[in-house]
Amino acid sequence: MNALLTRASQEKTKLTAFFEFNACLDASNDTTQRYSYQEFPQHYTWSDSKKAWSPRQKGFAIGRM
């Protein structure tokens, strides 16, 4: 049971990476746009290999949840 809890706490998911991304935003930077979790895939893409969000290169896109 402890091994399962340890693994779950170390695993990075899209949701936890979204929270980390928003936590790192500088509150004094007015150009930084905060998006809701539903809006986020329209402006950022998820990399499964890196387990991280990155800005879209081709601009706006309709994301899916």
mmCIF file as gemmi writes it, N, C-alpha and C atoms, coordinates in Angstrom:
data_model
loop_
_atom_site.group_PDB
_atom_site.id
_atom_site.type_symbol
_atom_site.label_atom_id
_atom_site.label_alt_id
_atom_site.label_comp_id
_atom_site.label_asym_id
_atom_site.label_entity_id
_atom_site.label_seq_id
_atom_site.pdbx_PDB_ins_code
_atom_site.Cartn_x
_atom_site.Cartn_y
_atom_site.Cartn_z
_atom_site.occupancy
_atom_site.B_iso_or_equiv
_atom_site.pdbx_formal_charge
_atom_site.auth_seq_id
_atom_site.auth_asym_id
_atom_site.pdbx_PDB_model_num
ATOM 1 N N . MET Axp A 1 ? 0.822 -1.191 0 1 0 ? 1 A 1
ATOM 2 C CA . MET Axp A 1 ? 0 0 0 1 0 ? 1 A 1
ATOM 3 C C . MET Axp A 1 ? 0.865 1.253 0 1 0 ? 1 A 1
ATOM 4 N N . ASN Axp A 2 ? 1.946 1.263 0.789 1 0 ? 2 A 1
ATOM 5 C CA . ASN Axp A 2 ? 2.833 2.422 0.83 1 0 ? 2 A 1
ATOM 6 C C . ASN Axp A 2 ? 3.508 2.678 -0.506 1 0 ? 2 A 1
ATOM 7 N N . ALA Axp A 3 ? 3.854 1.617 -1.211 1 0 ? 3 A 1
ATOM 8 C CA . ALA Axp A 3 ? 4.488 1.767 -2.521 1 0 ? 3 A 1
ATOM 9 C C . ALA Axp A 3 ? 3.535 2.425 -3.503 1 0 ? 3 A 1
ATOM 10 N N . LEU Axp A 4 ? 2.268 2.081 -3.432 1 0 ? 4 A 1
ATOM 11 C CA . LEU Axp A 4 ? 1.257 2.674 -4.305 1 0 ? 4 A 1
ATOM 12 C C . LEU Axp A 4 ? 1.087 4.167 -4.016 1 0 ? 4 A 1
ATOM 13 N N . LEU Axp A 5 ? 1.02 4.528 -2.751 1 0 ? 5 A 1
ATOM 14 C CA . LEU Axp A 5 ? 0.875 5.934 -2.373 1 0 ? 5 A 1
ATOM 15 C C . LEU Axp A 5 ? 2.104 6.742 -2.756 1 0 ? 5 A 1
ATOM 16 N N . THR Axp A 6 ? 3.277 6.163 -2.599 1 0 ? 6 A 1
ATOM 17 C CA . THR Axp A 6 ? 4.515 6.852 -2.972 1 0 ? 6 A 1
ATOM 18 C C . THR Axp A 6 ? 4.566 7.092 -4.466 1 0 ? 6 A 1
ATOM 19 N N . ARG Axp A 7 ? 4.241 6.077 -5.246 1 0 ? 7 A 1
ATOM 20 C CA . ARG Axp A 7 ? 4.256 6.218 -6.704 1 0 ? 7 A 1
ATOM 21 C C . ARG Axp A 7 ? 3.233 7.245 -7.168 1 0 ? 7 A 1
ATOM 22 N N . ALA Axp A 8 ? 2.056 7.239 -6.575 1 0 ? 8 A 1
ATOM 23 C CA . ALA Axp A 8 ? 1.01 8.183 -6.955 1 0 ? 8 A 1
ATOM 24 C C . ALA Axp A 8 ? 1.405 9.616 -6.618 1 0 ? 8 A 1
ATOM 25 N N . SER Axp A 9 ? 2.103 9.821 -5.529 1 0 ? 9 A 1
ATOM 26 C CA . SER Axp A 9 ? 2.499 11.18 -5.151 1 0 ? 9 A 1
ATOM 27 C C . SER Axp A 9 ? 3.629 11.715 -6.021 1 0 ? 9 A 1
ATOM 28 N N . GLN Axp A 10 ? 4.399 10.844 -6.654 1 0 ? 10 A 1
ATOM 29 C CA . GLN Axp A 10 ? 5.515 11.267 -7.494 1 0 ? 10 A 1
ATOM 30 C C . GLN Axp A 10 ? 5.135 11.382 -8.965 1 0 ? 10 A 1
ATOM 31 N N . GLU Axp A 11 ? 4.016 10.812 -9.354 1 0 ? 11 A 1
ATOM 32 C CA . GLU Axp A 11 ? 3.61 10.833 -10.756 1 0 ? 11 A 1
ATOM 33 C C . GLU Axp A 11 ? 3.104 12.22 -11.14 1 0 ? 11 A 1
ATOM 34 N N . LYS Axp A 12 ? 3.529 12.683 -12.298 1 0 ? 12 A 1
ATOM 35 C CA . LYS Axp A 12 ? 3.12 13.995 -12.786 1 0 ? 12 A 1
ATOM 36 C C . LYS Axp A 12 ? 2.028 13.801 -13.834 1 0 ? 12 A 1
ATOM 37 N N . THR Axp A 13 ? 0.882 14.404 -13.597 1 0 ? 13 A 1
ATOM 38 C CA . THR Axp A 13 ? -0.236 14.311 -14.531 1 0 ? 13 A 1
ATOM 39 C C . THR Axp A 13 ? -0.46 15.667 -15.175 1 0 ? 13 A 1
ATOM 40 N N . LYS Axp A 14 ? -1.358 15.721 -16.14 1 0 ? 14 A 1
ATOM 41 C CA . LYS Axp A 14 ? -1.683 16.993 -16.781 1 0 ? 14 A 1
ATOM 42 C C . LYS Axp A 14 ? -2.226 17.987 -15.768 1 0 ? 14 A 1
ATOM 43 N N . LEU Axp A 15 ? -3.051 17.505 -14.866 1 0 ? 15 A 1
ATOM 44 C CA . LEU Axp A 15 ? -3.658 18.391 -13.876 1 0 ? 15 A 1
ATOM 45 C C . LEU Axp A 15 ? -2.621 18.92 -12.885 1 0 ? 15 A 1
ATOM 46 N N . THR Axp A 16 ? -1.764 18.043 -12.359 1 0 ? 16 A 1
ATOM 47 C CA . THR Axp A 16 ? -0.758 18.512 -11.413 1 0 ? 16 A 1
ATOM 48 C C . THR Axp A 16 ? 0.245 19.434 -12.1 1 0 ? 16 A 1
ATOM 49 N N . ALA Axp A 17 ? 0.589 19.164 -13.359 1 0 ? 17 A 1
ATOM 50 C CA . ALA Axp A 17 ? 1.489 20.05 -14.102 1 0 ? 17 A 1
ATOM 51 C C . ALA Axp A 17 ? 0.826 21.401 -14.363 1 0 ? 17 A 1
ATOM 52 N N . PHE Axp A 18 ? -0.485 21.409 -14.578 1 0 ? 18 A 1
ATOM 53 C CA . PHE Axp A 18 ? -1.23 22.663 -14.737 1 0 ? 18 A 1
ATOM 54 C C . PHE Axp A 18 ? -1.14 23.495 -13.47 1 0 ? 18 A 1
ATOM 55 N N . PHE Axp A 19 ? -1.322 22.86 -12.311 1 0 ? 19 A 1
ATOM 56 C CA . PHE Axp A 19 ? -1.218 23.569 -11.039 1 0 ? 19 A 1
ATOM 57 C C . PHE Axp A 19 ? 0.193 24.111 -10.817 1 0 ? 19 A 1
ATOM 58 N N . GLU Axp A 20 ? 1.207 23.313 -11.151 1 0 ? 20 A 1
ATOM 59 C CA . GLU Axp A 20 ? 2.588 23.762 -11.006 1 0 ? 20 A 1
ATOM 60 C C . GLU Axp A 20 ? 2.885 24.939 -11.929 1 0 ? 20 A 1
ATOM 61 N N . PHE Axp A 21 ? 2.378 24.877 -13.151 1 0 ? 21 A 1
ATOM 62 C CA . PHE Axp A 21 ? 2.578 25.96 -14.118 1 0 ? 21 A 1
ATOM 63 C C . PHE Axp A 21 ? 1.999 27.257 -13.584 1 0 ? 21 A 1
ATOM 64 N N . ASN Axp A 22 ? 0.776 27.211 -13.076 1 0 ? 22 A 1
ATOM 65 C CA . ASN Axp A 22 ? 0.133 28.414 -12.549 1 0 ? 22 A 1
ATOM 66 C C . ASN Axp A 22 ? 0.793 28.902 -11.262 1 0 ? 22 A 1
ATOM 67 N N . ALA Axp A 23 ? 1.334 28.003 -10.479 1 0 ? 23 A 1
ATOM 68 C CA . ALA Axp A 23 ? 2.008 28.398 -9.244 1 0 ? 23 A 1
ATOM 69 C C . ALA Axp A 23 ? 3.303 29.145 -9.539 1 0 ? 23 A 1
ATOM 70 N N . CYS Axp A 24 ? 3.92 28.863 -10.677 1 0 ? 24 A 1
ATOM 71 C CA . CYS Axp A 24 ? 5.187 29.494 -11.035 1 0 ? 24 A 1
ATOM 72 C C . CYS Axp A 24 ? 5.014 30.849 -11.71 1 0 ? 24 A 1
ATOM 73 N N . LEU Axp A 25 ? 3.786 31.207 -12.082 1 0 ? 25 A 1
ATOM 74 C CA . LEU Axp A 25 ? 3.575 32.49 -12.744 1 0 ? 25 A 1
ATOM 75 C C . LEU Axp A 25 ? 3.902 33.633 -11.8 1 0 ? 25 A 1
ATOM 76 N N . ASP Axp A 26 ? 4.518 34.636 -12.351 1 0 ? 26 A 1
ATOM 77 C CA . ASP Axp A 26 ? 4.87 35.815 -11.56 1 0 ? 26 A 1
ATOM 78 C C . ASP Axp A 26 ? 3.644 36.706 -11.465 1 0 ? 26 A 1
ATOM 79 N N . ALA Axp A 27 ? 3.185 36.957 -10.267 1 0 ? 27 A 1
ATOM 80 C CA . ALA Axp A 27 ? 1.965 37.742 -10.054 1 0 ? 27 A 1
ATOM 81 C C . ALA Axp A 27 ? 2.116 39.187 -10.513 1 0 ? 27 A 1
ATOM 82 N N . SER Axp A 28 ? 3.334 39.695 -10.556 1 0 ? 28 A 1
ATOM 83 C CA . SER Axp A 28 ? 3.537 41.089 -10.955 1 0 ? 28 A 1
ATOM 84 C C . SER Axp A 28 ? 3.624 41.254 -12.469 1 0 ? 28 A 1
ATOM 85 N N . ASN Axp A 29 ? 3.677 40.164 -13.214 1 0 ? 29 A 1
ATOM 86 C CA . ASN Axp A 29 ? 3.791 40.23 -14.669 1 0 ? 29 A 1
ATOM 87 C C . ASN Axp A 29 ? 2.393 40.36 -15.27 1 0 ? 29 A 1
ATOM 88 N N . ASP Axp A 30 ? 2.053 41.531 -15.761 1 0 ? 30 A 1
ATOM 89 C CA . ASP Axp A 30 ? 0.718 41.774 -16.304 1 0 ? 30 A 1
ATOM 90 C C . ASP Axp A 30 ? 0.477 41.098 -17.647 1 0 ? 30 A 1
ATOM 91 N N . THR Axp A 31 ? 1.543 40.736 -18.367 1 0 ? 31 A 1
ATOM 92 C CA . THR Axp A 31 ? 1.373 40.109 -19.68 1 0 ? 31 A 1
ATOM 93 C C . THR Axp A 31 ? 1.047 38.63 -19.568 1 0 ? 31 A 1
ATOM 94 N N . THR Axp A 32 ? 1.224 38.055 -18.398 1 0 ? 32 A 1
ATOM 95 C CA . THR Axp A 32 ? 0.939 36.636 -18.2 1 0 ? 32 A 1
ATOM 96 C C . THR Axp A 32 ? -0.56 36.438 -18.037 1 0 ? 32 A 1
ATOM 97 N N . GLN Axp A 33 ? -1.111 35.589 -18.876 1 0 ? 33 A 1
ATOM 98 C CA . GLN Axp A 33 ? -2.544 35.303 -18.854 1 0 ? 33 A 1
ATOM 99 C C . GLN Axp A 33 ? -2.772 34.019 -18.072 1 0 ? 33 A 1
ATOM 100 N N . ARG Axp A 34 ? -3.653 34.066 -17.121 1 0 ? 34 A 1
ATOM 101 C CA . ARG Axp A 34 ? -4.036 32.847 -16.397 1 0 ? 34 A 1
ATOM 102 C C . ARG Axp A 34 ? -5.267 32.253 -17.077 1 0 ? 34 A 1
ATOM 103 N N . TYR Axp A 35 ? -5.172 31.006 -17.451 1 0 ? 35 A 1
ATOM 104 C CA . TYR Axp A 35 ? -6.27 30.309 -18.105 1 0 ? 35 A 1
ATOM 105 C C . TYR Axp A 35 ? -6.86 29.279 -17.152 1 0 ? 35 A 1
ATOM 106 N N . SER Axp A 36 ? -8.131 29.003 -17.326 1 0 ? 36 A 1
ATOM 107 C CA . SER Axp A 36 ? -8.739 27.916 -16.562 1 0 ? 36 A 1
ATOM 108 C C . SER Axp A 36 ? -8.248 26.595 -17.143 1 0 ? 36 A 1
ATOM 109 N N . TYR Axp A 37 ? -8.493 25.52 -16.434 1 0 ? 37 A 1
ATOM 110 C CA . TYR Axp A 37 ? -8.048 24.21 -16.906 1 0 ? 37 A 1
ATOM 111 C C . TYR Axp A 37 ? -8.73 23.843 -18.23 1 0 ? 37 A 1
ATOM 112 N N . GLN Axp A 38 ? -9.948 24.309 -18.437 1 0 ? 38 A 1
ATOM 113 C CA . GLN Axp A 38 ? -10.66 24.044 -19.686 1 0 ? 38 A 1
ATOM 114 C C . GLN Axp A 38 ? -10.074 24.845 -20.85 1 0 ? 38 A 1
ATOM 115 N N . GLU Axp A 39 ? -9.573 26.047 -20.595 1 0 ? 39 A 1
ATOM 116 C CA . GLU Axp A 39 ? -9.011 26.9 -21.641 1 0 ? 39 A 1
ATOM 117 C C . GLU Axp A 39 ? -7.547 26.574 -21.948 1 0 ? 39 A 1
ATOM 118 N N . PHE Axp A 40 ? -6.875 25.948 -21.021 1 0 ? 40 A 1
ATOM 119 C CA . PHE Axp A 40 ? -5.44 25.734 -21.125 1 0 ? 40 A 1
ATOM 120 C C . PHE Axp A 40 ? -5.007 25.013 -22.4 1 0 ? 40 A 1
ATOM 121 N N . PRO Axp A 41 ? -5.652 23.917 -22.829 1 0 ? 41 A 1
ATOM 122 C CA . PRO Axp A 41 ? -5.219 23.218 -24.047 1 0 ? 41 A 1
ATOM 123 C C . PRO Axp A 41 ? -5.38 24.037 -25.338 1 0 ? 41 A 1
ATOM 124 N N . GLN Axp A 42 ? -6.125 25.125 -25.279 1 0 ? 42 A 1
ATOM 125 C CA . GLN Axp A 42 ? -6.25 25.99 -26.452 1 0 ? 42 A 1
ATOM 126 C C . GLN Axp A 42 ? -4.972 26.779 -26.686 1 0 ? 42 A 1
ATOM 127 N N . HIS Axp A 43 ? -4.157 26.963 -25.665 1 0 ? 43 A 1
ATOM 128 C CA . HIS Axp A 43 ? -2.978 27.803 -25.746 1 0 ? 43 A 1
ATOM 129 C C . HIS Axp A 43 ? -1.67 27.056 -25.465 1 0 ? 43 A 1
ATOM 130 N N . TYR Axp A 44 ? -1.76 25.85 -24.896 1 0 ? 44 A 1
ATOM 131 C CA . TYR Axp A 44 ? -0.583 25.058 -24.549 1 0 ? 44 A 1
ATOM 132 C C . TYR Axp A 44 ? -0.792 23.614 -24.993 1 0 ? 44 A 1
ATOM 133 N N . THR Axp A 45 ? 0.309 22.926 -25.268 1 0 ? 45 A 1
ATOM 134 C CA . THR Axp A 45 ? 0.251 21.507 -25.629 1 0 ? 45 A 1
ATOM 135 C C . THR Axp A 45 ? 0.946 20.687 -24.543 1 0 ? 45 A 1
ATOM 136 N N . TRP Axp A 46 ? 0.513 19.452 -24.405 1 0 ? 46 A 1
ATOM 137 C CA . TRP Axp A 46 ? 1.064 18.544 -23.41 1 0 ? 46 A 1
ATOM 138 C C . TRP Axp A 46 ? 2.042 17.6 -24.091 1 0 ? 46 A 1
ATOM 139 N N . SER Axp A 47 ? 3.231 17.467 -23.541 1 0 ? 47 A 1
ATOM 140 C CA . SER Axp A 47 ? 4.235 16.531 -24.033 1 0 ? 47 A 1
ATOM 141 C C . SER Axp A 47 ? 4.265 15.327 -23.102 1 0 ? 47 A 1
ATOM 142 N N . ASP Axp A 48 ? 3.883 14.161 -23.631 1 0 ? 48 A 1
ATOM 143 C CA . ASP Axp A 48 ? 3.886 12.95 -22.803 1 0 ? 48 A 1
ATOM 144 C C . ASP Axp A 48 ? 5.294 12.533 -22.408 1 0 ? 48 A 1
ATOM 145 N N . SER Axp A 49 ? 6.259 12.75 -23.294 1 0 ? 49 A 1
ATOM 146 C CA . SER Axp A 49 ? 7.622 12.333 -22.984 1 0 ? 49 A 1
ATOM 147 C C . SER Axp A 49 ? 8.252 13.222 -21.91 1 0 ? 49 A 1
ATOM 148 N N . LYS Axp A 50 ? 7.971 14.531 -21.945 1 0 ? 50 A 1
ATOM 149 C CA . LYS Axp A 50 ? 8.531 15.468 -20.969 1 0 ? 50 A 1
ATOM 150 C C . LYS Axp A 50 ? 7.643 15.639 -19.74 1 0 ? 50 A 1
ATOM 151 N N . LYS Axp A 51 ? 6.375 15.243 -19.865 1 0 ? 51 A 1
ATOM 152 C CA . LYS Axp A 51 ? 5.383 15.438 -18.803 1 0 ? 51 A 1
ATOM 153 C C . LYS Axp A 51 ? 5.32 16.913 -18.417 1 0 ? 51 A 1
ATOM 154 N N . ALA Axp A 52 ? 5.157 17.766 -19.455 1 0 ? 52 A 1
ATOM 155 C CA . ALA Axp A 52 ? 5.129 19.202 -19.222 1 0 ? 52 A 1
ATOM 156 C C . ALA Axp A 52 ? 4.281 19.89 -20.29 1 0 ? 52 A 1
ATOM 157 N N . TRP Axp A 53 ? 3.749 21.059 -19.931 1 0 ? 53 A 1
ATOM 158 C CA . TRP Axp A 53 ? 3.01 21.9 -20.855 1 0 ? 53 A 1
ATOM 159 C C . TRP Axp A 53 ? 3.986 22.847 -21.543 1 0 ? 53 A 1
ATOM 160 N N . SER Axp A 54 ? 3.748 23.13 -22.828 1 0 ? 54 A 1
ATOM 161 C CA . SER Axp A 54 ? 4.548 24.121 -23.545 1 0 ? 54 A 1
ATOM 162 C C . SER Axp A 54 ? 3.618 24.959 -24.416 1 0 ? 54 A 1
ATOM 163 N N . PRO Axp A 55 ? 3.977 26.223 -24.668 1 0 ? 55 A 1
ATOM 164 C CA . PRO Axp A 55 ? 3.108 27.083 -25.482 1 0 ? 55 A 1
ATOM 165 C C . PRO Axp A 55 ? 2.928 26.528 -26.899 1 0 ? 55 A 1
ATOM 166 N N . ARG Axp A 56 ? 1.75 26.706 -27.444 1 0 ? 56 A 1
ATOM 167 C CA . ARG Axp A 56 ? 1.487 26.264 -28.816 1 0 ? 56 A 1
ATOM 168 C C . ARG Axp A 56 ? 2.34 27.072 -29.778 1 0 ? 56 A 1
ATOM 169 N N . GLN Axp A 57 ? 2.923 26.403 -30.766 1 0 ? 57 A 1
ATOM 170 C CA . GLN Axp A 57 ? 3.765 27.059 -31.761 1 0 ? 57 A 1
ATOM 171 C C . GLN Axp A 57 ? 2.963 27.646 -32.91 1 0 ? 57 A 1
ATOM 172 N N . LYS Axp A 58 ? 1.814 27.048 -33.212 1 0 ? 58 A 1
ATOM 173 C CA . LYS Axp A 58 ? 1.019 27.474 -34.364 1 0 ? 58 A 1
ATOM 174 C C . LYS Axp A 58 ? -0.168 28.335 -33.969 1 0 ? 58 A 1
ATOM 175 N N . GLY Axp A 59 ? -0.159 28.849 -32.757 1 0 ? 59 A 1
ATOM 176 C CA . GLY Axp A 59 ? -1.232 29.735 -32.328 1 0 ? 59 A 1
ATOM 177 C C . GLY Axp A 59 ? -2.397 29.006 -31.711 1 0 ? 59 A 1
ATOM 178 N N . PHE Axp A 60 ? -3.55 29.631 -31.784 1 0 ? 60 A 1
ATOM 179 C CA . PHE Axp A 60 ? -4.775 29.137 -31.149 1 0 ? 60 A 1
ATOM 180 C C . PHE Axp A 60 ? -5.235 27.82 -31.761 1 0 ? 60 A 1
ATOM 181 N N . ALA Axp A 61 ? -5.735 26.935 -30.926 1 0 ? 61 A 1
ATOM 182 C CA . ALA Axp A 61 ? -6.334 25.682 -31.381 1 0 ? 61 A 1
ATOM 183 C C . ALA Axp A 61 ? -7.413 25.273 -30.4 1 0 ? 61 A 1
ATOM 184 N N . ILE Axp A 62 ? -8.376 24.538 -30.875 1 0 ? 62 A 1
ATOM 185 C CA . ILE Axp A 62 ? -9.43 24.039 -29.997 1 0 ? 62 A 1
ATOM 186 C C . ILE Axp A 62 ? -8.901 22.782 -29.323 1 0 ? 62 A 1
ATOM 187 N N . GLY Axp A 63 ? -8.747 22.85 -28.021 1 0 ? 63 A 1
ATOM 188 C CA . GLY Axp A 63 ? -8.248 21.716 -27.266 1 0 ? 63 A 1
ATOM 189 C C . GLY Axp A 63 ? -9.399 20.829 -26.818 1 0 ? 63 A 1
ATOM 190 N N . ARG Axp A 64 ? -9.06 19.679 -26.338 1 0 ? 64 A 1
ATOM 191 C CA . ARG Axp A 64 ? -10.088 18.777 -25.813 1 0 ? 64 A 1
ATOM 192 C C . ARG Axp A 64 ? -9.678 18.246 -24.47 1 0 ? 64 A 1
ATOM 193 N N . MET Axp A 65 ? -10.664 17.914 -23.693 1 0 ? 65 A 1
ATOM 194 C CA . MET Axp A 65 ? -10.406 17.413 -22.341 1 0 ? 65 A 1
ATOM 195 C C . MET Axp A 65 ? -10.82 15.967 -22.272 1 0 ? 65 A 1
